[in-house]
Amino acid sequence: MPIDNKKGKSRSSPYKKPKPATTAQDGEAAGPSRPRPSHKIPTTEQRSGDALPGISKLKGQIRQTKRLLAKDTLEPGLRVQTQRRLTSLEADLANAMKRDVEKKNGAKYHMVKFFERQKLLRIIKRLQRKLKEEGKSDKKLNKRQEELDDARVMMNYVLNFPNTEKYISLFPPSSSSSSTSTKPETKEPKLSLPPLLHPAPTSKQLEEELDKSSKRRYEILLEIQQLMRDGKLSANPEEEVKREKIALHSTEDRFKVAVKGGTMEEEEGDDFFEEDEE
């Protein structure tokens, strides 16, 4: 080890490892510093829809970002990054609002769709049984087949209706209530398929007679029909419903849905629980 000639003391090597730092409390050597995590927080574009923050939080972040962009002293590079962040936050806000609407509509119209699926299952089963009967003329068989195709289109309508829109019922309660109000003591008529596709409405009816909801329902039915012809939707949706084993909800579950905004009062008197008569 080199010796200092002036003071006669040994000099410490410049490459000697420094002593570990001691804590002020116990005087013991502190351990090595914690390494930084190697993972990175994913950006908002890489997150799933469920991982996105709420609508109020996104709106607050957008307000803060806009206030930052309003400053004149903001550096050009930081301004570009902030503008990109604002665009990303606005896209996340649109997705969050869409997700919220889908969640609310899914819970609100769940029971209405369930009852309409059951009605259509009954109609499809009845039409299939009549098609197998012998002694029917070709004209009647063609009519039954046309009704069966329409019923399957309506089943796909119920299964694939977009949750971003208010559900438009295939079986409006007004028609059944009006028939029962005139003759309350008579038996309710047999459940029949609503004439929404055949006969097809004329252009005059679409422009003058049908309301906005009826027009939108007819447009979606035509879209569903075209998707079935192209093979993008199942041609036998009743088989998918049977495979899913859709069971009737208990009274408690039905009450919970009714409290959330369902229409249980209108559907409790439905006749789809009864068997069809030939």
Backbone as CSV, one residue per row, in Angstrom:
resi,resn,N_x,N_y,N_z,CA_x,CA_y,CA_z,C_x,C_y,C_z
1,MET,0.855,-1.195,0.000,0.000,0.000,0.000,0.883,1.234,0.000
2,PRO,0.605,2.213,-0.846,1.453,3.410,-0.908,1.369,4.205,0.382
3,ILE,2.537,4.857,0.748,2.629,5.622,1.994,2.831,7.080,1.669
4,ASP,2.112,7.936,2.367,2.259,9.379,2.193,3.523,9.827,2.918
5,ASN,4.482,10.425,2.167,5.759,10.830,2.751,5.614,11.996,3.715
6,LYS,4.648,12.865,3.507,4.507,14.036,4.356,3.996,13.674,5.733
7,LYS,2.972,12.875,5.827,2.353,12.570,7.113,2.670,11.167,7.596
8,GLY,3.259,10.342,6.752,3.612,8.995,7.163,2.428,8.077,7.321
9,LYS,1.333,8.390,6.689,0.133,7.566,6.768,-0.119,6.914,5.421
10,SER,-0.714,5.772,5.501,-1.032,5.051,4.265,-2.239,5.693,3.594
11,ARG,-2.131,5.844,2.305,-3.243,6.417,1.543,-4.235,5.319,1.157
12,SER,-5.481,5.676,1.184,-6.511,4.711,0.765,-6.529,4.613,-0.750
13,SER,-6.765,3.438,-1.223,-6.786,3.224,-2.669,-7.975,3.952,-3.279
14,PRO,-7.789,4.593,-4.406,-8.934,5.291,-5.037,-9.993,4.336,-5.557
15,TYR,-9.645,3.060,-5.678,-10.596,2.075,-6.199,-11.227,1.235,-5.098
16,LYS,-11.023,1.647,-3.863,-11.570,0.886,-2.751,-13.083,1.057,-2.689
17,LYS,-13.775,-0.039,-2.418,-15.239,-0.008,-2.359,-15.689,0.796,-1.153
18,PRO,-16.589,1.756,-1.325,-17.029,2.568,-0.184,-17.827,1.744,0.803
19,LYS,-17.786,2.194,2.053,-18.524,1.497,3.095,-20.020,1.737,2.927
20,PRO,-20.815,0.747,3.296,-22.273,0.946,3.190,-22.747,2.012,4.156
21,ALA,-23.787,2.714,3.740,-24.322,3.786,4.574,-25.006,3.209,5.791
22,THR,-24.886,3.909,6.898,-25.477,3.467,8.160,-26.711,4.287,8.452
23,THR,-27.640,3.652,9.108,-28.862,4.358,9.477,-28.621,5.194,10.714
24,ALA,-29.414,6.237,10.864,-29.229,7.146,11.991,-29.783,6.569,13.272
25,GLN,-30.636,5.532,13.183,-31.281,5.036,14.388,-30.456,3.948,15.059
26,ASP,-30.171,2.869,14.351,-29.510,1.739,14.976,-28.054,1.605,14.589
27,GLY,-27.585,2.376,13.625,-26.187,2.325,13.245,-25.821,1.120,12.421
28,GLU,-26.770,0.281,12.080,-26.478,-0.894,11.281,-26.458,-0.523,9.807
29,ALA,-25.775,-1.333,9.034,-25.660,-1.067,7.605,-26.998,-1.311,6.933
30,ALA,-27.412,-0.359,6.113,-28.673,-0.501,5.382,-28.479,-1.406,4.185
31,GLY,-29.504,-2.132,3.817,-29.427,-3.044,2.690,-29.410,-2.299,1.372
32,PRO,-29.215,-3.012,0.298,-29.198,-2.365,-1.022,-30.561,-1.783,-1.362
33,SER,-30.556,-0.741,-2.164,-31.803,-0.088,-2.549,-32.670,-1.032,-3.370
34,ARG,-33.989,-0.879,-3.248,-34.932,-1.755,-3.944,-34.880,-1.484,-5.445
35,PRO,-34.734,-2.521,-6.251,-34.674,-2.285,-7.704,-36.015,-1.813,-8.239
36,ARG,-35.957,-1.043,-9.272,-37.176,-0.552,-9.895,-37.889,-1.673,-10.638
37,PRO,-39.206,-1.647,-10.659,-39.926,-2.722,-11.374,-39.642,-2.670,-12.861
38,SER,-39.482,-3.855,-13.424,-39.173,-3.937,-14.857,-40.410,-3.784,-15.733
39,HIS,-41.621,-4.027,-15.158,-42.832,-3.930,-15.964,-43.252,-2.467,-16.096
40,LYS,-44.049,-2.203,-17.093,-44.558,-0.862,-17.342,-46.080,-0.876,-17.277
41,ILE,-46.632,0.234,-16.832,-48.084,0.353,-16.781,-48.602,0.475,-18.209
42,PRO,-49.530,-0.373,-18.616,-50.007,-0.305,-20.008,-50.735,0.995,-20.276
43,THR,-50.641,1.450,-21.499,-51.342,2.661,-21.897,-52.834,2.398,-21.980
44,THR,-53.595,3.474,-22.125,-55.051,3.325,-22.166,-55.509,2.552,-23.388
45,GLU,-54.727,2.578,-24.472,-55.120,1.835,-25.662,-54.965,0.337,-25.465
46,GLN,-54.011,-0.086,-24.577,-53.747,-1.499,-24.387,-54.620,-2.126,-23.316
47,ARG,-55.348,-1.332,-22.558,-56.180,-1.873,-21.500,-57.480,-2.411,-22.073
48,SER,-58.063,-3.348,-21.336,-59.363,-3.868,-21.738,-60.451,-2.895,-21.337
49,GLY,-61.679,-3.150,-21.824,-62.780,-2.246,-21.521,-63.121,-2.207,-20.047
50,ASP,-62.973,-3.368,-19.342,-63.294,-3.402,-17.922,-62.256,-2.683,-17.081
51,ALA,-61.009,-2.552,-17.600,-59.951,-1.917,-16.824,-59.956,-0.404,-16.958
52,LEU,-60.774,0.143,-17.828,-60.811,1.587,-18.002,-61.425,2.248,-16.774
53,PRO,-60.976,3.455,-16.429,-61.577,4.155,-15.289,-62.999,4.590,-15.588
54,GLY,-63.660,5.117,-14.559,-65.042,5.527,-14.710,-65.189,6.787,-15.537
55,ILE,-66.446,7.112,-15.839,-66.731,8.266,-16.692,-66.335,9.561,-16.001
56,SER,-66.656,9.703,-14.712,-66.338,10.944,-14.001,-64.831,11.163,-13.906
57,LYS,-64.080,10.090,-13.687,-62.628,10.222,-13.606,-62.035,10.600,-14.957
58,LEU,-62.548,10.022,-16.023,-62.060,10.372,-17.356,-62.371,11.822,-17.700
59,LYS,-63.553,12.291,-17.318,-63.891,13.691,-17.576,-62.973,14.633,-16.812
60,GLY,-62.617,14.267,-15.575,-61.684,15.090,-14.815,-60.305,15.134,-15.450
61,GLN,-59.832,13.995,-15.951,-58.535,13.974,-16.623,-58.558,14.793,-17.908
62,ILE,-59.672,14.771,-18.611,-59.779,15.566,-19.838,-59.749,17.058,-19.513
63,ARG,-60.419,17.470,-18.438,-60.390,18.885,-18.050,-58.981,19.330,-17.678
64,GLN,-58.259,18.498,-16.941,-56.888,18.842,-16.578,-55.993,18.939,-17.810
65,THR,-56.180,18.032,-18.748,-55.363,18.054,-19.960,-55.658,19.296,-20.796
66,LYS,-56.913,19.694,-20.876,-57.257,20.898,-21.633,-56.703,22.155,-20.968
67,ARG,-56.710,22.197,-19.645,-56.126,23.349,-18.951,-54.622,23.438,-19.198
68,LEU,-53.973,22.270,-19.274,-52.539,22.273,-19.562,-52.261,22.752,-20.978
69,LEU,-53.100,22.363,-21.920,-52.905,22.810,-23.301,-53.192,24.300,-23.470
70,ALA,-53.983,24.867,-22.583,-54.317,26.288,-22.697,-53.165,27.207,-22.293
71,LYS,-52.123,26.661,-21.674,-50.985,27.480,-21.254,-50.121,27.838,-22.461
72,ASP,-49.735,29.120,-22.545,-48.901,29.580,-23.659,-47.440,29.202,-23.483
73,THR,-47.015,28.957,-22.258,-45.605,28.657,-21.989,-45.277,27.177,-22.124
74,LEU,-46.204,26.381,-22.621,-45.969,24.939,-22.739,-44.983,24.664,-23.868
75,GLU,-44.015,23.794,-23.603,-43.003,23.462,-24.601,-43.640,22.714,-25.777
76,PRO,-43.081,22.862,-26.977,-43.677,22.203,-28.157,-43.733,20.685,-28.027
77,GLY,-42.644,20.076,-27.523,-42.656,18.619,-27.385,-43.699,18.142,-26.396
78,LEU,-43.801,18.840,-25.257,-44.797,18.475,-24.255,-46.214,18.739,-24.755
79,ARG,-46.387,19.752,-25.590,-47.710,20.047,-26.147,-48.183,18.919,-27.065
80,VAL,-47.252,18.380,-27.850,-47.622,17.269,-28.741,-48.027,16.046,-27.926
81,GLN,-47.264,15.735,-26.876,-47.604,14.591,-26.029,-48.946,14.792,-25.326
82,THR,-49.193,16.016,-24.870,-50.454,16.291,-24.181,-51.637,16.195,-25.135
83,GLN,-51.437,16.639,-26.378,-52.513,16.539,-27.364,-52.839,15.080,-27.674
84,ARG,-51.805,14.243,-27.753,-52.044,12.816,-27.972,-52.774,12.194,-26.787
85,ARG,-52.405,12.607,-25.599,-53.081,12.091,-24.409,-54.548,12.515,-24.392
86,LEU,-54.829,13.745,-24.818,-56.209,14.213,-24.868,-57.031,13.390,-25.856
87,THR,-56.463,13.088,-27.014,-57.169,12.262,-28.000,-57.457,10.870,-27.453
88,SER,-56.470,10.303,-26.746,-56.660,8.975,-26.164,-57.722,8.989,-25.072
89,LEU,-57.724,10.028,-24.240,-58.715,10.113,-23.168,-60.128,10.288,-23.722
90,GLU,-60.271,11.064,-24.787,-61.595,11.244,-25.391,-62.112,9.940,-25.987
91,ALA,-61.205,9.146,-26.577,-61.619,7.837,-27.098,-62.024,6.903,-25.956
92,ASP,-61.281,6.952,-24.845,-61.634,6.126,-23.687,-62.975,6.549,-23.095
93,LEU,-63.252,7.851,-23.102,-64.531,8.331,-22.580,-65.691,7.829,-23.437
94,ALA,-65.512,7.840,-24.757,-66.568,7.331,-25.638,-66.810,5.842,-25.400
95,ASN,-65.735,5.066,-25.221,-65.891,3.633,-24.952,-66.544,3.387,-23.600
96,ALA,-66.181,4.200,-22.604,-66.770,4.025,-21.275,-68.260,4.358,-21.278
97,MET,-68.646,5.401,-22.003,-70.064,5.755,-22.085,-70.851,4.685,-22.839
98,LYS,-70.254,4.134,-23.890,-70.914,3.053,-24.624,-71.074,1.821,-23.749
99,ARG,-70.038,1.498,-22.980,-70.104,0.350,-22.077,-71.181,0.543,-21.015
100,ASP,-71.318,1.769,-20.520,-72.320,2.051,-19.496,-73.733,1.906,-20.052
101,VAL,-73.945,2.381,-21.281,-75.270,2.262,-21.905,-75.609,0.795,-22.162
102,GLU,-74.640,0.017,-22.645,-74.886,-1.403,-22.901,-75.223,-2.148,-21.614
103,LYS,-74.548,-1.795,-20.537,-74.810,-2.461,-19.258,-76.210,-2.145,-18.747
104,LYS,-76.618,-0.886,-18.849,-77.944,-0.496,-18.368,-79.047,-1.117,-19.217
105,ASN,-78.901,-1.064,-20.548,-79.927,-1.638,-21.416,-79.994,-3.152,-21.289
106,GLY,-78.837,-3.797,-21.082,-78.847,-5.245,-20.907,-79.637,-5.676,-19.687
107,ALA,-79.514,-4.916,-18.588,-80.270,-5.246,-17.376,-81.736,-4.841,-17.493
108,LYS,-81.998,-3.741,-18.199,-83.369,-3.228,-18.279,-84.263,-4.109,-19.137
109,TYR,-83.746,-4.597,-20.269,-84.568,-5.350,-21.217,-84.295,-6.846,-21.170
110,HIS,-83.658,-7.314,-20.105,-83.322,-8.737,-20.028,-84.575,-9.610,-19.991
111,MET,-85.532,-9.268,-19.139,-86.720,-10.102,-18.997,-87.634,-10.007,-20.207
112,VAL,-87.710,-8.830,-20.828,-88.540,-8.690,-22.033,-88.014,-9.601,-23.139
113,LYS,-86.699,-9.624,-23.317,-86.108,-10.496,-24.331,-86.317,-11.967,-23.978
114,PHE,-86.248,-12.270,-22.697,-86.433,-13.659,-22.280,-87.832,-14.155,-22.630
115,PHE,-88.853,-13.362,-22.338,-90.220,-13.773,-22.645,-90.436,-13.889,-24.149
116,GLU,-89.849,-12.998,-24.915,-90.028,-13.069,-26.369,-89.303,-14.277,-26.950
117,ARG,-88.172,-14.659,-26.373,-87.514,-15.896,-26.815,-88.410,-17.103,-26.575
118,GLN,-89.064,-17.131,-25.418,-89.938,-18.258,-25.114,-91.142,-18.304,-26.062
119,LYS,-91.692,-17.148,-26.374,-92.814,-17.110,-27.315,-92.394,-17.607,-28.693
120,LEU,-91.241,-17.156,-29.155,-90.771,-17.578,-30.474,-90.419,-19.064,-30.489
121,LEU,-89.903,-19.586,-29.386,-89.637,-21.023,-29.321,-90.923,-21.825,-29.465
122,ARG,-91.982,-21.372,-28.840,-93.277,-22.049,-28.971,-93.776,-21.996,-30.407
123,ILE,-93.654,-20.829,-31.037,-94.142,-20.683,-32.409,-93.336,-21.558,-33.362
124,ILE,-92.011,-21.571,-33.199,-91.161,-22.389,-34.076,-91.470,-23.872,-33.893
125,LYS,-91.657,-24.290,-32.660,-91.978,-25.698,-32.402,-93.311,-26.078,-33.024
126,ARG,-94.291,-25.194,-32.934,-95.606,-25.477,-33.505,-95.548,-25.539,-35.027
127,LEU,-94.784,-24.623,-35.651,-94.670,-24.627,-37.110,-93.915,-25.852,-37.608
128,GLN,-92.892,-26.272,-36.890,-92.169,-27.482,-37.284,-93.060,-28.712,-37.203
129,ARG,-93.920,-28.763,-36.201,-94.836,-29.896,-36.071,-95.860,-29.904,-37.201
130,LYS,-96.338,-28.733,-37.591,-97.324,-28.667,-38.668,-96.705,-28.989,-40.022
131,LEU,-95.417,-28.657,-40.196,-94.764,-28.988,-41.463,-94.595,-30.493,-41.640
132,LYS,-94.515,-31.239,-40.540,-94.347,-32.686,-40.620,-95.662,-33.419,-40.829
133,GLU,-96.767,-32.714,-40.671,-98.059,-33.367,-40.844,-98.296,-33.709,-42.312
134,GLU,-98.997,-34.771,-42.536,-99.298,-35.206,-43.900,-100.667,-34.685,-44.328
135,GLY,-100.890,-34.680,-45.621,-102.172,-34.255,-46.160,-102.305,-32.769,-46.356
136,LYS,-101.214,-32.038,-46.256,-101.250,-30.600,-46.466,-100.928,-30.287,-47.918
137,SER,-101.562,-29.270,-48.428,-101.295,-28.859,-49.801,-99.979,-28.093,-49.870
138,ASP,-99.461,-27.974,-51.106,-98.194,-27.266,-51.293,-98.312,-25.798,-50.898
139,LYS,-99.482,-25.227,-51.123,-99.671,-23.818,-50.786,-99.569,-23.599,-49.286
140,LYS,-100.184,-24.492,-48.512,-100.117,-24.356,-47.059,-98.713,-24.643,-46.544
141,LEU,-98.050,-25.631,-47.153,-96.693,-25.942,-46.720,-95.747,-24.775,-46.987
142,ASN,-95.905,-24.125,-48.131,-95.067,-22.964,-48.435,-95.327,-21.822,-47.458
143,LYS,-96.588,-21.662,-47.080,-96.918,-20.614,-46.126,-96.323,-20.920,-44.755
144,ARG,-96.403,-22.193,-44.330,-95.821,-22.577,-43.043,-94.306,-22.388,-43.049
145,GLN,-93.663,-22.736,-44.160,-92.216,-22.584,-44.252,-91.824,-21.112,-44.214
146,GLU,-92.623,-20.269,-44.853,-92.353,-18.832,-44.818,-92.493,-18.282,-43.403
147,GLU,-93.515,-18.743,-42.679,-93.689,-18.312,-41.296,-92.548,-18.812,-40.413
148,LEU,-92.081,-20.037,-40.675,-90.969,-20.576,-39.898,-89.690,-19.775,-40.132
149,ASP,-89.443,-19.400,-41.378,-88.266,-18.577,-41.678,-88.356,-17.212,-40.999
150,ASP,-89.549,-16.623,-41.010,-89.726,-15.328,-40.350,-89.521,-15.448,-38.838
151,ALA,-90.007,-16.542,-38.259,-89.840,-16.734,-36.819,-88.362,-16.881,-36.454
152,ARG,-87.591,-17.533,-37.292,-86.157,-17.675,-37.022,-85.429,-16.343,-37.176
153,VAL,-85.865,-15.531,-38.122,-85.284,-14.187,-38.245,-85.571,-13.376,-36.986
154,MET,-86.793,-13.490,-36.467,-87.147,-12.752,-35.257,-86.395,-13.277,-34.044
155,MET,-86.109,-14.578,-34.019,-85.318,-15.125,-32.915,-83.907,-14.547,-32.930
156,ASN,-83.298,-14.466,-34.104,-81.987,-13.833,-34.209,-82.058,-12.345,-33.885
157,TYR,-83.189,-11.734,-34.165,-83.399,-10.327,-33.807,-83.303,-10.145,-32.293
158,VAL,-83.945,-11.035,-31.547,-83.914,-10.940,-30.085,-82.513,-11.234,-29.553
159,LEU,-81.846,-12.229,-30.129,-80.541,-12.640,-29.619,-79.438,-11.645,-29.955
160,ASN,-79.564,-10.924,-31.067,-78.478,-10.070,-31.542,-78.841,-8.590,-31.575
161,PHE,-79.912,-8.207,-30.894,-80.283,-6.794,-30.886,-79.196,-5.997,-30.163
162,PRO,-78.742,-4.869,-30.737,-77.653,-4.103,-30.100,-78.099,-3.481,-28.782
163,ASN,-77.284,-3.666,-27.748,-77.600,-3.110,-26.435,-77.369,-1.608,-26.356
164,THR,-76.797,-1.026,-27.396,-76.616,0.425,-27.395,-77.911,1.166,-27.699
165,GLU,-78.948,0.454,-28.134,-80.222,1.076,-28.474,-81.321,0.574,-27.541
166,LYS,-82.381,1.350,-27.467,-83.558,0.934,-26.714,-84.237,-0.218,-27.446
167,TYR,-84.522,-1.288,-26.709,-85.077,-2.483,-27.342,-86.498,-2.220,-27.827
168,ILE,-86.766,-2.628,-29.065,-88.088,-2.484,-29.680,-88.733,-3.860,-29.698
169,SER,-89.797,-4.020,-28.963,-90.409,-5.327,-28.769,-91.069,-5.833,-30.046
170,LEU,-91.014,-7.162,-30.227,-91.715,-7.804,-31.335,-93.175,-8.061,-31.010
171,PHE,-93.486,-8.182,-29.719,-94.850,-8.437,-29.263,-95.270,-7.283,-28.354
172,PRO,-95.734,-6.177,-28.927,-96.112,-5.034,-28.081,-97.243,-5.401,-27.136
173,PRO,-97.193,-4.958,-25.887,-98.263,-5.308,-24.942,-99.583,-4.634,-25.251
174,SER,-99.579,-3.583,-26.083,-100.815,-2.856,-26.369,-101.813,-3.716,-27.126
175,SER,-101.293,-4.554,-28.059,-102.203,-5.369,-28.860,-102.915,-6.411,-28.013
176,SER,-102.165,-7.060,-27.084,-102.795,-8.073,-26.244,-103.728,-7.456,-25.218
177,SER,-103.354,-6.270,-24.682,-104.195,-5.639,-23.671,-105.498,-5.138,-24.261
178,SER,-105.456,-4.653,-25.527,-106.680,-4.162,-26.151,-107.659,-5.288,-26.428
179,SER,-107.125,-6.463,-26.808,-108.008,-7.586,-27.095,-108.653,-8.117,-25.827
180,THR,-107.926,-8.099,-24.718,-108.484,-8.609,-23.471,-109.422,-7.609,-22.813
181,SER,-109.236,-6.309,-23.100,-110.094,-5.318,-22.464,-111.505,-5.347,-23.032
182,THR,-111.669,-5.672,-24.323,-112.997,-5.707,-24.925,-113.780,-6.933,-24.474
183,LYS,-113.089,-8.089,-24.365,-113.741,-9.323,-23.948,-112.940,-9.938,-22.804
184,PRO,-113.158,-9.460,-21.596,-112.333,-9.957,-20.490,-112.638,-11.387,-20.093
185,GLU,-113.833,-11.879,-20.384,-114.206,-13.208,-19.931,-113.829,-14.290,-20.932
186,THR,-113.586,-13.947,-22.177,-113.248,-14.946,-23.184,-111.793,-15.362,-23.048
187,LYS,-111.473,-16.517,-23.603,-110.112,-17.025,-23.555,-109.223,-16.238,-24.504
188,GLU,-107.967,-16.035,-24.100,-107.042,-15.274,-24.927,-106.754,-16.022,-26.220
189,PRO,-106.576,-15.301,-27.323,-106.321,-15.971,-28.599,-104.973,-16.677,-28.597
190,LYS,-104.844,-17.628,-29.519,-103.604,-18.384,-29.628,-102.464,-17.464,-30.051
191,LEU,-101.303,-17.724,-29.492,-100.135,-16.911,-29.799,-99.770,-17.074,-31.270
192,SER,-99.656,-15.966,-31.978,-99.358,-15.997,-33.406,-98.160,-15.112,-33.696
193,LEU,-97.556,-15.354,-34.840,-96.379,-14.594,-35.243,-96.799,-13.216,-35.739
194,PRO,-96.197,-12.148,-35.250,-96.577,-10.811,-35.730,-96.184,-10.622,-37.189
195,PRO,-97.040,-10.033,-38.001,-96.747,-9.854,-39.438,-95.795,-8.681,-39.672
196,LEU,-94.531,-8.876,-39.331,-93.549,-7.803,-39.467,-92.746,-7.894,-40.762
197,LEU,-92.601,-9.105,-41.314,-91.836,-9.289,-42.549,-92.729,-9.617,-43.743
198,HIS,-93.764,-10.406,-43.509,-94.701,-10.774,-44.574,-96.124,-10.560,-44.063
199,PRO,-96.907,-9.825,-44.809,-96.566,-9.116,-46.050,-95.667,-7.913,-45.788
200,ALA,-94.746,-7.685,-46.704,-93.798,-6.590,-46.545,-94.513,-5.250,-46.680
201,PRO,-94.182,-4.284,-45.829,-94.829,-2.967,-45.928,-94.415,-2.239,-47.199
202,THR,-95.344,-1.514,-47.757,-95.065,-0.736,-48.961,-94.280,0.525,-48.608
203,SER,-93.771,1.181,-49.628,-93.020,2.417,-49.406,-93.903,3.502,-48.801
204,LYS,-95.173,3.511,-49.172,-96.095,4.497,-48.613,-96.318,4.243,-47.131
205,GLN,-96.434,2.974,-46.747,-96.605,2.649,-45.335,-95.365,3.004,-44.524
206,LEU,-94.184,2.782,-45.109,-92.953,3.117,-44.398,-92.816,4.618,-44.180
207,GLU,-93.301,5.405,-45.115,-93.141,6.853,-45.015,-94.235,7.519,-44.189
208,GLU,-95.465,6.997,-44.273,-96.589,7.712,-43.674,-97.179,7.006,-42.453
209,GLU,-97.363,5.700,-42.522,-98.109,5.004,-41.477,-97.232,4.539,-40.311
210,LEU,-96.060,3.999,-40.597,-95.221,3.452,-39.532,-94.509,4.563,-38.767
211,ASP,-94.409,4.379,-37.451,-93.688,5.351,-36.638,-92.189,5.061,-36.677
212,LYS,-91.433,5.859,-35.939,-89.972,5.744,-35.976,-89.500,4.399,-35.434
213,SER,-90.112,3.929,-34.346,-89.704,2.650,-33.759,-90.003,1.484,-34.690
214,SER,-91.173,1.517,-35.339,-91.527,0.435,-36.259,-90.602,0.410,-37.467
215,LYS,-90.204,1.581,-37.947,-89.269,1.629,-39.071,-87.912,1.051,-38.682
216,ARG,-87.442,1.430,-37.495,-86.146,0.924,-37.040,-86.195,-0.586,-36.825
217,ARG,-87.287,-1.092,-36.294,-87.426,-2.537,-36.101,-87.411,-3.268,-37.432
218,TYR,-88.090,-2.723,-38.427,-88.119,-3.354,-39.752,-86.729,-3.328,-40.392
219,GLU,-85.976,-2.243,-40.206,-84.620,-2.168,-40.752,-83.711,-3.229,-40.132
220,ILE,-83.803,-3.403,-38.814,-82.959,-4.405,-38.154,-83.357,-5.809,-38.584
221,LEU,-84.652,-6.057,-38.762,-85.093,-7.374,-39.225,-84.542,-7.688,-40.616
222,LEU,-84.532,-6.694,-41.496,-83.972,-6.913,-42.832,-82.466,-7.163,-42.765
223,GLU,-81.772,-6.457,-41.879,-80.333,-6.688,-41.720,-80.060,-8.094,-41.193
224,ILE,-80.858,-8.530,-40.217,-80.704,-9.883,-39.675,-80.979,-10.926,-40.757
225,GLN,-82.000,-10.692,-41.553,-82.343,-11.627,-42.630,-81.208,-11.754,-43.643
226,GLN,-80.574,-10.631,-43.981,-79.465,-10.664,-44.931,-78.244,-11.362,-44.331
227,LEU,-77.984,-11.139,-43.053,-76.859,-11.810,-42.394,-77.070,-13.319,-42.333
228,MET,-78.307,-13.748,-42.175,-78.594,-15.182,-42.179,-78.393,-15.772,-43.571
229,ARG,-78.752,-15.035,-44.604,-78.528,-15.522,-45.970,-77.047,-15.613,-46.294
230,ASP,-76.256,-14.683,-45.750,-74.814,-14.692,-45.992,-74.080,-15.713,-45.131
231,GLY,-74.772,-16.356,-44.212,-74.143,-17.346,-43.352,-73.431,-16.777,-42.148
232,LYS,-73.605,-15.486,-41.859,-72.946,-14.870,-40.711,-73.725,-15.070,-39.417
233,LEU,-74.998,-15.429,-39.527,-75.817,-15.764,-38.370,-76.419,-17.145,-38.581
234,SER,-76.740,-17.797,-37.488,-77.245,-19.164,-37.550,-78.605,-19.212,-38.233
235,ALA,-78.795,-20.242,-39.070,-80.087,-20.440,-39.721,-81.080,-21.137,-38.807
236,ASN,-80.605,-21.734,-37.712,-81.465,-22.396,-36.729,-81.140,-21.859,-35.332
237,PRO,-81.519,-20.631,-35.045,-81.163,-20.059,-33.735,-81.847,-20.744,-32.570
238,GLU,-82.965,-21.442,-32.832,-83.647,-22.118,-31.725,-82.796,-23.237,-31.148
239,GLU,-81.931,-23.837,-31.971,-81.052,-24.885,-31.463,-80.009,-24.308,-30.510
240,GLU,-79.519,-23.111,-30.806,-78.557,-22.477,-29.911,-79.203,-22.134,-28.573
241,VAL,-80.448,-21.689,-28.622,-81.147,-21.364,-27.378,-81.359,-22.615,-26.544
242,LYS,-81.680,-23.723,-27.189,-81.886,-24.971,-26.451,-80.578,-25.470,-25.849
243,ARG,-79.475,-25.297,-26.562,-78.187,-25.746,-26.028,-77.769,-24.926,-24.816
244,GLU,-78.147,-23.682,-24.806,-77.807,-22.845,-23.656,-78.635,-23.188,-22.421
245,LYS,-79.693,-23.972,-22.605,-80.549,-24.411,-21.492,-81.070,-23.216,-20.705
246,ILE,-81.762,-22.340,-21.427,-82.330,-21.161,-20.782,-83.505,-21.590,-19.921
247,ALA,-83.409,-21.375,-18.636,-84.451,-21.762,-17.689,-85.177,-20.527,-17.184
248,LEU,-86.369,-20.752,-16.699,-87.165,-19.655,-16.166,-86.554,-19.159,-14.869
249,HIS,-86.433,-17.838,-14.721,-85.861,-17.256,-13.520,-86.807,-17.472,-12.336
250,SER,-86.212,-17.529,-11.172,-87.015,-17.671,-9.966,-87.778,-16.382,-9.689
251,THR,-88.723,-16.465,-8.785,-89.531,-15.290,-8.465,-88.682,-14.175,-7.881
252,GLU,-87.656,-14.535,-7.120,-86.792,-13.522,-6.525,-85.987,-12.792,-7.586
253,ASP,-85.431,-13.516,-8.549,-84.665,-12.878,-9.612,-85.558,-11.993,-10.466
254,ARG,-86.771,-12.443,-10.746,-87.683,-11.638,-11.552,-88.045,-10.348,-10.823
255,PHE,-88.187,-10.427,-9.502,-88.518,-9.226,-8.739,-87.360,-8.241,-8.764
256,LYS,-86.113,-8.738,-8.690,-84.956,-7.851,-8.738,-84.882,-7.128,-10.067
257,VAL,-85.140,-7.834,-11.155,-85.110,-7.201,-12.469,-86.224,-6.177,-12.598
258,ALA,-87.401,-6.478,-12.026,-88.514,-5.534,-12.099,-88.199,-4.252,-11.345
259,VAL,-87.489,-4.368,-10.215,-87.121,-3.180,-9.452,-86.140,-2.321,-10.224
260,LYS,-85.267,-2.964,-11.017,-84.272,-2.220,-11.784,-84.859,-1.527,-13.004
261,GLY,-86.109,-1.763,-13.315,-86.715,-1.078,-14.457,-87.332,-2.007,-15.458
262,GLY,-87.543,-3.291,-15.091,-88.152,-4.229,-16.017,-89.639,-3.995,-16.141
263,THR,-90.290,-4.838,-16.913,-91.726,-4.703,-17.156,-92.435,-5.969,-16.714
264,MET,-92.190,-6.371,-15.463,-92.774,-7.605,-14.984,-94.286,-7.508,-14.862
265,GLU,-94.801,-6.322,-14.537,-96.239,-6.199,-14.376,-96.965,-6.477,-15.673
266,GLU,-96.344,-6.120,-16.803,-96.986,-6.332,-18.090,-96.865,-7.769,-18.555
267,GLU,-95.807,-8.481,-18.087,-95.532,-9.801,-18.617,-96.053,-10.922,-17.735
268,GLU,-96.503,-10.608,-16.492,-96.914,-11.677,-15.609,-98.138,-12.404,-16.134
269,GLY,-98.988,-11.704,-16.854,-100.187,-12.332,-17.383,-99.993,-12.949,-18.741
270,ASP,-98.748,-13.229,-19.121,-98.466,-13.766,-20.439,-98.969,-15.192,-20.548
271,ASP,-99.232,-15.612,-21.765,-99.812,-16.930,-21.977,-98.803,-17.922,-22.512
272,PHE,-97.502,-17.615,-22.480,-96.578,-18.539,-23.105,-96.305,-19.756,-22.230
273,PHE,-96.771,-19.742,-20.973,-96.598,-20.902,-20.123,-97.600,-22.002,-20.468
274,GLU,-98.694,-21.630,-21.146,-99.722,-22.601,-21.463,-99.369,-23.334,-22.741
275,GLU,-99.897,-24.509,-22.888,-99.652,-25.310,-24.075,-100.575,-24.873,-25.194
276,ASP,-100.068,-24.962,-26.419,-100.884,-24.627,-27.578,-101.894,-25.727,-27.843
277,GLU,-103.013,-25.318,-28.344,-104.034,-26.277,-28.728,-104.064,-26.395,-30.232
278,GLU,-104.231,-27.586,-30.692,-104.276,-27.799,-32.140,-105.605,-27.337,-32.698
